[in-house]
Amino acid sequence: MNPIWHSKRVQRSAFFIFIFVAAIALFAYGGDKLPSASSFRSGSLSAAEKEAKAKEASGPEVEPLYSEPEYDPKHMPKIPETTHTGQAAAAAAPGLDPRRVALIIETRPTNVLPALLSHFVATLPPAWVVKLVGSQEAFAVVKKSHSLKQHIASKKLQLQELPSYYPVDSSESISQTLTNVTFYSEFLAPAEWALFFQTDSIICSASEQNIDDWVAKGYDWTGAPWNGDVPGGNGGLSLRHIPPIIEVLKNDAREPGHRQWEDTWVCERLKNAAPAQEEVHFSVESLYVERPLGYHIRGSGKLQDPVVWGNATRRRQIFDYCPETKILLGNMGMEPMDDADHRKKEQEADAKKAKEDAEKAKKEADNAAKPDGAEKPKADDAKTKADDEAAVAMKDKKVVEDDKKPVPEEEKKSSTTSAASKAASTSSSTSSSKATEATSQTSTANPAKSSNSTDYADSR
């Protein structure tokens, strides 16, 4: 009799049991890794069929929340585009820290941009990203520079177009944009520290401090102080800590048309803005200290504060320490002449005239002091002229005083004759002493005035 295993029926049953157990084990331990039937079929699909299938998986297309004609500048949208090409590029570039960004917002194609950007790229620490946020017209000016093309290729300098829902065509629209929470939380993401600068601000390569020193201080906002008592400062050259600013803008909103610009409005609400006594060493605008990190000159370099720039010696010290400031002053030549230019020319003309007058007076005094010489007759003529003017002045004064007194008609003729003779005799002695005293004062006082005026006129 044959064993039971030799039965074909038993063999078939055992085989099916084995297959069943194996299938259960396979699905229990590795079912999530098995390819689906659709994936096997996708290999035979055409490119068009694959694209259509991908669109079905992503769902229907949704129109954007805001369209250009519907944009209202008074009510700015809270949901900007979520593509951050600049930050993604910074993160991919070796040695760059996308959390630290030096930012200039400039849509005008001004010729100062290449020099300004080159300077910031060279002066800032290596990890900082320099970013121009602007228009295609501004980018075209920058791309003409061969050296800047290399920095653009290395991602050290990044060009990012400003979306239309962040307007910057007026002071009010700039304040609206820079108090919009999404500008910091979305557009600048993932930046944590942002150095804002403009075409009227500069940092000095000779400074003993750098921007990382101020980051280490941990202030929410550091700028050029408005005065010695108020924390925070002008946003034209300012270091901003993004997280505290986002918190302020989440809890409060600046109304359109508010009397305060964005920097004043934000600084009043920050808890840890830098004190003025300390941040004056960060940026000089209207309060002067020597050797700051940078300078801010309002009005694209045209509105120079007289406390800082009105002294010739002080200007020379600034130019010797930070010659980069001339990048800002050079921008004046591209703008129409304004009141500041007129004042400067008037001051130079006044200084030149004062110098000439002082030199003339000194020359006349020296000639008058000579005992003999060809110039002595001129000195005598000047003395005679001074005597005559003094006599006339005394006579006029006497006549006015006499006119005020009630004089009888019969005595008027004799009184007038007596007064005239007395004035003539008195003026002869008085005019001589006055002329000598005036000559002495001119020779001592005018040269000092000439020295100060020359300093101002020569420093252009």
C-alpha positions in Angstrom: 0.0 0.0 0.0 1.3 3.4 -1.0 2.0 6.1 1.6 -0.5 8.9 1.9 2.0 11.5 0.6 2.1 9.8 -2.8 -1.5 10.7 -3.3 -1.8 13.4 -5.9 -4.9 14.8 -4.1 -2.9 15.4 -0.9 0.0 17.0 -2.9 -2.3 19.5 -4.5 -4.0 20.4 -1.2 -0.6 21.0 0.4 0.6 23.1 -2.5 -2.5 25.4 -2.3 -2.2 25.7 1.5 1.4 26.8 1.1 0.5 29.4 -1.5 -2.3 30.7 0.8 0.0 31.1 3.8 2.7 32.8 1.7 0.2 35.3 0.3 -1.0 36.2 3.8 2.5 36.7 5.1 3.5 38.8 2.1 0.5 41.2 2.5 1.0 41.4 6.2 4.7 42.4 6.3 5.2 44.2 2.9 1.9 45.0 1.3 2.6 48.8 1.5 5.6 48.4 -0.8 3.9 46.4 -3.5 3.3 48.2 -6.8 -0.3 48.7 -7.7 -1.9 47.5 -10.9 -2.2 51.1 -12.1 1.6 51.6 -11.7 2.2 48.5 -13.9 -0.1 50.1 -16.5 1.5 53.6 -16.3 4.6 52.3 -18.0 2.7 51.9 -21.2 1.0 55.3 -21.0 2.1 58.1 -23.4 3.4 61.5 -22.1 0.1 63.2 -22.7 -1.8 60.5 -20.8 0.7 60.8 -17.9 0.3 64.6 -17.8 -3.5 64.3 -17.8 -3.4 61.8 -15.0 -1.2 64.0 -12.9 -3.6 66.9 -13.3 -6.5 64.7 -12.2 -4.5 63.8 -9.0 -3.7 67.5 -8.2 -7.3 68.6 -8.4 -9.1 71.3 -10.3 -7.3 74.7 -11.0 -8.2 77.5 -8.7 -8.2 81.2 -9.8 -5.9 83.5 -7.8 -7.5 85.3 -4.8 -6.4 88.8 -6.1 -6.3 89.9 -9.7 -4.5 93.1 -10.8 -7.6 95.2 -11.7 -9.1 94.4 -8.2 -6.1 95.6 -6.3 -6.8 98.3 -3.8 -3.7 99.9 -2.3 -5.6 100.9 0.9 -6.4 97.3 1.7 -3.4 95.2 1.0 -3.8 91.5 0.6 -2.7 89.2 3.4 -1.8 86.2 1.2 1.1 86.8 -1.1 2.7 84.4 -3.5 4.4 81.6 -1.6 7.3 81.1 -4.0 10.6 82.4 -2.5 13.1 81.9 -5.2 15.6 84.2 -3.6 15.7 82.4 -0.3 15.8 78.9 -2.0 18.8 80.0 -4.0 20.5 81.4 -0.9 20.0 78.2 1.0 21.5 76.2 -1.8 24.6 78.4 -2.1 27.5 77.2 0.0 28.7 79.6 2.8 25.6 81.8 2.7 23.1 82.2 5.5 19.6 82.9 4.2 18.6 84.1 7.7 20.8 87.2 7.3 19.9 89.5 4.4 21.0 93.0 3.4 18.1 94.4 1.5 17.6 97.4 -0.7 14.2 98.1 -2.2 14.7 100.2 -5.4 12.6 100.1 -8.5 14.2 103.2 -10.2 17.1 102.5 -12.7 19.5 104.8 -10.8 23.2 104.7 -11.8 24.4 104.6 -8.2 23.2 101.0 -7.8 26.2 99.1 -9.2 28.7 101.0 -7.0 26.5 100.8 -4.0 25.8 97.0 -4.3 29.4 96.3 -5.0 30.4 98.0 -1.8 27.9 96.2 0.3 28.9 92.8 -1.2 32.5 93.5 -0.4 32.1 95.0 3.1 29.5 92.7 4.7 30.5 89.4 6.4 30.7 86.5 3.9 27.6 84.7 5.2 25.3 87.7 4.5 23.1 87.6 1.3 22.8 91.0 -0.5 19.4 91.4 -2.2 18.0 94.0 -4.6 14.2 93.9 -4.6 13.0 96.0 -7.4 12.1 96.2 -11.1 13.4 94.8 -14.3 14.6 98.3 -15.2 16.7 98.4 -12.1 18.0 94.9 -12.7 19.1 96.0 -16.2 21.4 98.6 -14.7 23.0 96.1 -12.3 23.5 93.4 -14.9 25.7 95.7 -17.0 28.4 95.4 -14.4 30.8 92.5 -15.1 31.8 92.1 -11.4 28.2 92.0 -10.2 27.4 89.3 -12.8 29.8 87.1 -10.9 28.2 87.8 -7.6 24.8 87.1 -9.1 26.1 83.7 -10.4 27.4 82.8 -6.9 24.1 83.8 -5.3 25.8 86.3 -3.1 23.8 89.0 -4.8 20.2 88.2 -5.6 17.7 90.1 -7.7 14.1 89.6 -6.8 11.2 91.4 -8.5 8.8 93.2 -6.1 5.2 92.0 -6.5 2.6 94.6 -7.4 0.7 94.1 -4.2 3.7 95.6 -2.3 3.7 99.2 -3.7 6.7 101.6 -3.2 5.7 104.5 -5.4 5.3 107.0 -2.5 6.3 107.5 1.1 2.8 106.3 2.2 2.8 103.2 0.1 6.3 102.3 1.3 5.0 102.6 4.9 2.1 100.4 4.0 4.4 97.7 2.5 6.8 97.8 5.4 4.1 97.4 8.0 2.4 94.5 6.2 3.1 91.4 8.2 3.3 89.2 5.1 6.2 91.2 3.8 8.3 89.9 6.7 6.7 86.5 7.3 6.4 85.4 3.7 8.3 87.6 1.3 11.5 87.8 3.4 11.2 84.3 4.8 13.4 82.7 6.1 15.3 85.8 7.1 15.6 86.5 10.8 17.9 89.6 10.5 17.5 92.2 7.8 19.9 95.1 7.1 17.7 97.7 5.2 19.7 100.2 3.2 18.9 102.8 0.5 20.7 104.9 -2.1 21.3 107.5 0.6 23.0 105.2 3.1 26.4 103.5 3.4 28.5 101.4 5.7 32.2 102.1 6.2 34.9 99.5 5.3 37.3 101.1 7.8 35.0 100.7 10.7 36.3 98.7 13.7 32.8 97.1 14.0 30.7 95.1 11.6 27.1 94.2 11.3 27.4 90.9 13.2 28.5 92.9 16.2 25.2 94.6 16.2 23.3 91.3 15.6 25.0 90.0 18.8 23.5 92.9 20.8 20.1 91.4 20.1 18.1 94.7 19.7 14.8 94.5 17.8 15.6 97.6 15.8 18.8 99.7 15.3 19.0 102.8 13.1 20.2 106.4 13.0 18.6 108.0 16.1 16.2 110.9 15.6 17.3 112.5 18.9 19.1 111.6 22.1 16.0 110.4 24.0 13.9 108.2 21.7 14.8 104.5 21.2 15.0 103.3 17.6 15.9 105.3 14.5 15.5 106.1 10.9 14.8 103.0 8.7 16.9 104.2 5.8 19.9 102.3 7.3 18.5 100.0 9.9 19.1 96.5 11.3 15.8 94.8 12.0 15.1 91.6 13.9 12.3 90.0 12.0 10.5 87.8 14.7 9.6 90.7 17.1 8.5 92.9 14.2 6.1 90.1 13.0 4.7 89.9 16.5 4.0 93.6 16.5 2.3 93.5 13.1 0.2 90.5 14.1 -1.2 92.4 17.1 -1.6 95.8 15.6 -2.2 97.3 12.2 -1.1 100.7 10.9 -4.0 102.6 9.4 -3.5 103.9 5.8 -2.5 107.6 5.9 -1.3 107.4 9.5 0.7 110.5 10.5 3.8 108.4 11.4 6.0 106.7 8.8 6.7 103.0 9.1 10.0 103.3 11.1 8.5 105.6 13.8 5.3 103.5 14.0 7.1 100.2 14.4 9.8 101.5 16.8 7.1 102.8 19.2 5.7 99.3 19.5 8.9 97.3 19.9 10.0 96.4 23.4 13.7 96.3 22.7 14.7 99.0 20.3 18.3 100.2 20.6 18.8 103.3 22.8 19.8 106.4 21.0 23.0 106.8 23.0 24.2 103.5 21.7 22.8 103.4 18.1 24.4 106.7 17.2 27.6 104.6 16.8 25.6 102.4 14.3 24.5 105.2 11.9 25.1 108.9 11.9 22.4 111.1 10.4 21.8 114.2 12.5 23.7 113.4 15.7 27.5 113.4 15.1 30.0 110.9 16.5 33.4 109.9 15.1 33.9 106.5 13.3 30.4 105.0 13.2 29.5 101.9 11.3 27.7 103.9 8.6 26.1 107.1 7.5 22.6 108.0 6.3 22.1 111.2 4.2 18.5 111.8 3.5 17.1 112.8 0.1 19.5 110.6 -2.0 22.5 112.5 -0.5 21.0 116.0 -1.1 19.6 116.8 2.4 22.8 117.0 4.4 22.3 117.8 8.0 24.2 121.0 8.9 25.3 119.5 12.3 27.2 116.7 10.6 28.1 118.2 7.2 28.1 122.0 7.8 31.6 122.1 9.2 34.5 121.9 6.8 36.9 120.2 9.3 34.2 117.6 10.2 33.5 116.8 6.5 37.2 116.2 5.8 37.3 113.8 8.8 34.3 111.9 7.4 35.8 111.7 3.9 39.2 110.5 5.3 37.6 107.9 7.5 34.7 106.8 5.1 35.4 107.8 1.5 32.5 105.6 0.5 30.2 108.4 1.5 31.1 110.1 -1.8 29.1 107.4 -3.6 26.1 109.0 -2.0 27.1 112.6 -2.6 27.9 111.9 -6.3 24.3 111.0 -6.8 23.5 114.7 -6.4 24.7 115.5 -9.9 21.9 113.4 -11.4 19.1 115.2 -9.7 17.7 118.7 -10.3 19.2 121.6 -8.3 17.1 122.3 -5.1 17.2 124.6 -2.1 20.1 122.7 -0.6 22.3 123.3 -3.6 21.4 127.0 -3.7 22.3 127.3 0.0 25.6 125.7 -0.6 26.4 128.0 -3.5 25.4 131.1 -1.5 27.5 130.0 1.4 30.5 129.5 -0.8 30.0 133.0 -2.4 29.7 134.6 1.0 32.9 132.9 2.2 34.7 134.0 -0.9 33.6 137.6 -0.5 34.5 137.6 3.2 38.0 136.3 2.3 38.5 139.0 -0.3 37.3 141.7 2.1 39.6 140.5 4.8 42.6 140.4 2.5 41.8 144.0 1.2 41.4 145.3 4.7 44.7 143.7 5.8 46.5 145.1 2.8 45.2 148.6 3.5 46.2 148.4 7.1 49.7 147.2 6.2 50.1 150.1 3.7 48.8 152.6 6.3 51.5 151.4 8.8 54.4 152.1 6.4 56.3 155.3 7.1 57.2 155.9 3.4 56.5 154.3 0.1 54.4 154.4 -3.0 51.2 153.2 -1.2 51.2 155.9 1.5 49.1 158.4 -0.6 46.4 155.8 -0.8 46.4 155.4 2.9 46.2 159.2 3.4 43.3 159.3 1.0 41.5 156.5 2.9 42.1 158.5 6.2 40.8 161.7 4.6 37.7 159.9 3.4 37.1 158.4 6.8 37.4 161.9 8.4 34.9 163.4 5.9 32.4 160.6 6.5 32.7 161.0 10.3 32.2 164.8 10.0 29.1 164.4 7.9 27.7 161.8 10.3 28.2 164.1 13.3 26.7 167.0 11.5 23.6 165.0 10.5 23.2 163.8 14.1 23.4 167.3 15.4 20.9 168.6 12.9 18.4 165.9 13.9 18.7 166.7 17.6 18.3 170.4 17.0 15.2 169.8 14.8 13.5 168.1 17.8 13.9 171.2 20.0 11.4 174.1 19.9 13.6 177.0 18.7 12.3 180.6 18.5 12.1 182.0 15.0 14.5 184.9 15.7 17.2 182.6 17.0 17.1 179.9 14.3 19.6 181.5 12.0 22.3 182.1 14.7 21.7 178.7 16.3 22.2 176.8 13.0 25.4 178.7 12.2 26.8 178.0 15.7 25.9 174.2 15.5 27.6 173.9 12.1 30.8 175.5 13.2 30.9 173.4 16.4 30.3 170.1 14.4 33.1 171.0 12.0 35.6 171.6 14.8 34.6 168.5 16.8 34.5 166.1 13.8 38.1 166.9 12.9 39.5 165.5 16.2 36.9 162.7 16.5 37.3 161.3 13.0 41.1 161.0 13.3 40.8 158.8 16.4 37.9 156.7 14.9 39.8 156.0 11.7 42.9 154.8 13.7 40.7 152.6 15.8 38.8 151.1 12.8 42.1 150.3 11.0 43.4 148.6 14.1 40.3 146.4 14.6 40.2 145.5 10.9 43.8 144.3 10.9 43.1 142.0 13.9 39.5 140.8 13.5 39.2 140.2 9.7 42.1 137.7 9.3 40.4 135.4 11.8 37.2 135.5 9.9 39.0 134.9 6.7 40.6 131.7 8.0 37.2 130.2 9.0 35.6 131.2 5.7 38.4 129.8 3.7 38.1 126.4 5.4 34.5 126.1 4.4 34.9 127.4 0.9 37.8 125.1 0.0 36.1 121.9 1.2 33.9 121.0 -1.8 
